[in-house]
Amino acid sequence: MRAQLTLGELQARFAQSLQLHWLRQEPQTLATALYPSLPGRPWIGMLDSAKSPQIVVVSPAQLPALSSAQRQWENVPATAPVLLILSDTPSAIPSLPVTALPPACLSSSCSAVHLIQSLAFHLAETLSETYAIHGVLLRIDGSGVLLGGAAGIGKSELALQLIQRGHALIADDAPVLYRSAAARLTGVCSPVLANFLEVRSLGLLNILAMYGAAAIAPCQELDLIITLQQTSGARPRRLAPEQTWHKFGDVAIREVTLEITPGRPVVALVEALVRQHQLQQQGYDAALDFSERQLRWMEHKSL
């Protein structure tokens, strides 16, 4: 792990494999450094990211929004990217005046998804402590969810069903997690494994080729771990699922155990767990709400 990585080093490393070429390069550009982490600022993301990543990737469809984004960056310099990359070598690039581009701007013939997948993994390996974990990492309703559990329990089949319902795959089998901000972990996929999902009896599936770019997310902050296990036969919990905290260094991620049996609507249960977690993050706890409601009802009846 290094303390920093300069933009000159990054461009030189990927000049051929990702076709990264300078569109605008100020004298200080090559020595400008990317640091291991900035609070609340991941290393890389799309132009519409609310996280203000250090590297912003702009697809051709997003070029019309670039001017308004630049005005925002001028008004709030802390949100301005360290580096801008225009993906897919859009034909509109030659018509863009150089002065309209940020001081550090690259172009690439690669897609935005491929750029983010490759660069996010390289930055994780280069700049941060990383953690490898077994499972399938997905983006479900905007949250990063790791499906865990014993081999053969059905993680990949469940992931495929979730993808078919509009959710997105980040990494199958061995996602890599890195610390992207204060108390936050982001999951990325090795470029070798990117876009593939292995499903028993079906083999390797290329999710990008089968379902399109919307079915793939290049990186995602981890919010929740759902561990699948066969029903133990014990009396099920009623008011709240079994949960604990999974520690990655000093970062703790909520882990929920989901018991599965034949015929149980596991996909719907996973979606409900994710939504429940999101509500809890917003300060709402259904079990607490229900208990307080019962208490108020008993107090009213006793009057």
C-alpha positions in Angstrom: 0.0 0.0 0.0 1.3 3.5 -0.9 0.5 6.8 0.7 -0.5 8.4 -2.6 -0.6 8.0 -6.4 0.0 10.8 -8.9 -2.2 11.4 -11.9 0.9 11.1 -14.1 1.5 7.6 -12.7 -2.1 6.6 -13.1 -2.2 7.7 -16.8 1.1 6.1 -17.6 -0.1 2.8 -16.0 -3.3 2.6 -18.1 -2.4 4.5 -21.2 -2.5 1.4 -23.3 -4.9 -0.9 -21.6 -7.6 1.7 -21.0 -6.6 4.1 -23.9 -6.2 7.0 -21.5 -5.0 10.2 -23.3 -4.7 13.7 -22.0 -7.2 16.2 -23.3 -6.0 19.0 -21.0 -3.0 18.9 -18.8 -1.8 21.9 -16.7 1.8 22.0 -15.6 1.0 20.7 -12.1 -1.3 17.9 -13.4 1.2 15.1 -13.5 2.3 15.6 -9.9 -1.3 16.0 -8.5 -1.8 13.1 -6.1 -4.8 10.9 -5.2 -4.7 10.1 -1.5 -5.9 7.0 0.3 -9.1 8.5 1.5 -10.9 11.8 1.9 -13.9 11.9 4.2 -17.1 11.2 2.2 -15.2 11.3 -1.1 -14.7 7.9 -2.9 -12.0 7.7 -5.5 -14.1 7.2 -8.6 -17.6 7.5 -9.8 -20.0 8.8 -12.4 -20.8 12.5 -12.9 -24.2 12.1 -11.2 -22.7 10.7 -8.1 -23.7 12.5 -4.9 -20.4 11.5 -3.3 -18.2 14.0 -5.2 -15.6 11.4 -6.2 -12.0 12.4 -6.7 -12.1 11.0 -10.3 -15.3 11.7 -12.2 -16.1 9.6 -15.3 -18.4 11.2 -17.9 -20.3 9.1 -20.4 -21.4 10.6 -23.8 -24.9 10.9 -22.6 -23.8 13.0 -19.7 -21.8 15.6 -21.7 -24.7 18.1 -21.8 -24.6 18.1 -18.0 -20.9 18.9 -17.8 -21.2 22.6 -18.0 -23.7 22.9 -15.1 -21.5 20.5 -13.0 -18.5 22.7 -13.7 -20.4 25.7 -12.4 -21.2 23.8 -9.2 -17.5 22.9 -8.8 -16.5 26.5 -9.2 -19.0 27.6 -6.6 -18.1 24.8 -4.2 -14.4 23.9 -4.9 -14.3 21.1 -2.3 -16.6 19.1 -4.6 -14.5 19.5 -7.7 -12.8 16.3 -9.0 -9.1 15.9 -9.1 -9.4 14.3 -12.5 -12.1 14.1 -15.2 -12.3 11.2 -17.7 -14.5 11.4 -20.8 -15.5 7.8 -21.7 -16.3 6.1 -25.0 -14.2 8.7 -26.9 -17.4 10.7 -27.7 -17.5 12.5 -31.1 -18.4 15.7 -29.2 -15.0 15.9 -27.7 -13.4 17.8 -30.6 -16.1 20.5 -30.3 -15.4 21.1 -26.7 -13.0 24.0 -26.2 -9.9 23.0 -24.1 -10.6 25.9 -21.7 -14.0 24.4 -21.0 -12.4 21.3 -19.5 -11.0 20.9 -16.0 -7.2 21.4 -15.5 -6.8 17.6 -15.5 -8.9 15.8 -18.1 -8.4 12.5 -19.9 -10.3 10.7 -22.7 -10.8 7.0 -23.2 -12.3 4.7 -25.8 -13.5 2.4 -23.0 -17.0 2.4 -21.6 -17.7 4.2 -18.3 -18.5 1.0 -16.5 -15.2 -0.7 -17.6 -13.2 2.4 -16.7 -14.6 2.5 -13.2 -14.3 -1.2 -12.7 -10.6 -1.3 -13.7 -9.5 1.9 -12.0 -11.5 1.3 -8.7 -9.8 -2.0 -8.3 -6.4 -0.6 -9.1 -6.8 2.3 -6.6 -8.0 -0.1 -3.9 -5.0 -2.3 -4.4 -2.6 0.7 -4.5 -3.9 3.1 -1.9 -5.9 1.2 0.7 -6.1 -1.7 3.1 -8.3 -4.3 1.4 -10.4 -7.2 2.6 -11.4 -10.2 0.5 -14.7 -11.9 1.5 -16.6 -14.8 0.1 -20.1 -14.0 -1.3 -22.0 -12.1 -4.0 -22.0 -8.3 -3.8 -25.0 -6.6 -5.2 -26.6 -3.1 -5.3 -30.2 -3.6 -4.1 -32.4 -0.5 -4.1 -29.3 1.7 -3.9 -27.7 -0.2 -1.0 -24.6 -2.4 -1.1 -25.6 -5.9 0.0 -23.3 -9.0 0.4 -25.0 -12.3 0.1 -23.1 -14.8 2.3 -23.5 -18.4 3.4 -22.1 -21.9 2.9 -21.0 -23.1 -0.5 -24.0 -24.5 -2.5 -26.7 -22.8 -0.4 -27.9 -20.8 -3.4 -26.2 -17.4 -3.3 -25.6 -17.2 -7.0 -29.2 -18.4 -7.9 -30.6 -15.8 -5.6 -28.3 -13.1 -7.1 -29.5 -14.0 -10.6 -33.1 -13.6 -9.5 -32.4 -10.2 -7.9 -30.6 -9.1 -11.1 -33.6 -10.1 -13.2 -35.7 -7.9 -10.9 -33.6 -4.8 -11.7 -30.8 -4.9 -9.1 -27.2 -4.9 -10.1 -24.1 -7.1 -9.7 -20.8 -5.8 -8.4 -18.8 -9.0 -7.8 -19.4 -12.7 -7.6 -17.5 -15.1 -5.2 -14.6 -12.8 -4.1 -15.5 -9.1 -3.9 -12.7 -6.9 -2.6 -13.5 -4.3 0.0 -11.5 -1.2 0.7 -12.0 1.7 3.1 -13.4 4.5 1.0 -14.3 7.1 3.6 -14.7 7.4 7.4 -16.2 4.2 8.7 -17.2 3.2 5.1 -16.2 0.2 2.9 -16.6 0.1 -0.8 -16.7 -3.2 -2.7 -15.1 -3.7 -6.1 -14.4 -6.6 -8.4 -11.2 -7.8 -9.9 -11.2 -6.9 -13.7 -10.6 -10.6 -14.4 -14.0 -11.6 -12.8 -15.9 -8.4 -13.7 -19.5 -9.0 -15.1 -19.5 -12.8 -14.5 -21.7 -14.8 -12.3 -21.3 -18.5 -11.8 -24.5 -20.4 -11.3 -24.6 -24.1 -10.6 -25.7 -26.2 -13.5 -25.6 -23.1 -15.8 -21.9 -22.3 -15.6 -20.5 -18.8 -16.1 -23.0 -16.1 -17.1 -21.9 -12.8 -18.5 -24.4 -10.5 -16.8 -23.4 -7.5 -18.9 -23.9 -9.3 -22.2 -27.2 -10.9 -21.0 -28.9 -8.0 -19.2 -27.1 -4.8 -20.2 -25.1 -2.1 -18.4 -27.9 -1.4 -15.9 -27.4 -4.9 -14.4 -23.8 -4.1 -13.5 -22.4 -1.7 -10.9 -18.7 -1.1 -11.0 -18.4 -0.3 -7.3 -20.7 0.1 -4.3 -20.4 1.0 -0.6 -21.2 -2.0 1.6 -24.3 -1.4 3.8 -25.5 -4.8 4.8 -24.5 -8.5 4.9 -27.2 -11.1 4.5 -26.1 -14.6 5.5 -28.2 -17.5 4.1 -28.5 -20.6 6.2 -30.7 -23.7 6.1 -33.6 -23.6 8.6 -32.3 -25.0 11.9 -35.7 -26.2 13.2 -35.5 -23.9 16.2 -38.5 -21.6 16.8 -38.1 -18.6 14.5 -37.5 -15.1 15.8 -40.7 -13.0 15.7 -39.9 -9.3 16.3 -36.5 -9.0 14.7 -34.1 -11.2 12.6 -30.9 -12.7 14.1 -28.2 -10.1 13.6 -24.6 -9.3 14.6 -21.8 -7.0 13.4 -19.1 -8.1 11.0 -15.8 -6.3 11.7 -13.4 -5.2 9.0 -10.6 -3.5 11.0 -12.4 -0.6 12.8 -15.4 -0.7 10.4 -18.5 -2.7 11.5 -21.1 -3.8 9.0 -24.5 -5.1 10.1 -25.0 -8.8 9.4 -28.4 -10.5 9.3 -29.1 -14.2 9.1 -31.9 -15.3 6.8 -33.1 -18.9 7.1 -34.2 -20.5 3.9 -36.5 -23.4 3.1 -37.9 -24.8 -0.2 -40.8 -22.6 -1.3 -39.9 -19.6 0.8 -39.9 -16.3 -1.2 -36.3 -15.6 -0.5 -36.0 -12.8 -3.1 -38.9 -10.8 -1.6 -37.4 -11.4 1.9 -34.0 -10.1 0.9 -35.6 -7.0 -0.7 -37.7 -6.5 2.5 -34.5 -6.8 4.7 -32.8 -4.2 2.6 -35.7 -1.8 2.9 -35.9 -2.5 6.6 -32.2 -1.7 7.0 -32.6 1.6 5.1 -35.5 2.6 7.4 -33.4 1.8 10.5 -30.6 3.9 9.1 -33.1 6.7 8.9 -34.0 6.2 12.5 -37.2 4.1 12.2 -37.4 0.7 14.0 -40.5 -1.3 13.3 -40.1 -3.6 16.4 -39.6 -0.6 18.7 -42.6 1.2 17.1 -44.8 -1.9 17.6 -43.7 -2.3 21.3 -44.4 1.4 22.0 -47.8 1.1 20.4 -48.6 -1.9 22.5 -47.5 -0.1 25.7 -49.6 2.9 24.8 -52.6 0.7 24.2 -52.2 -1.1 27.5 -51.9 2.2 29.4 -55.0 3.4 27.7 -56.9 0.2 28.6 -55.9 0.5 32.2 -57.4 4.0 32.6 
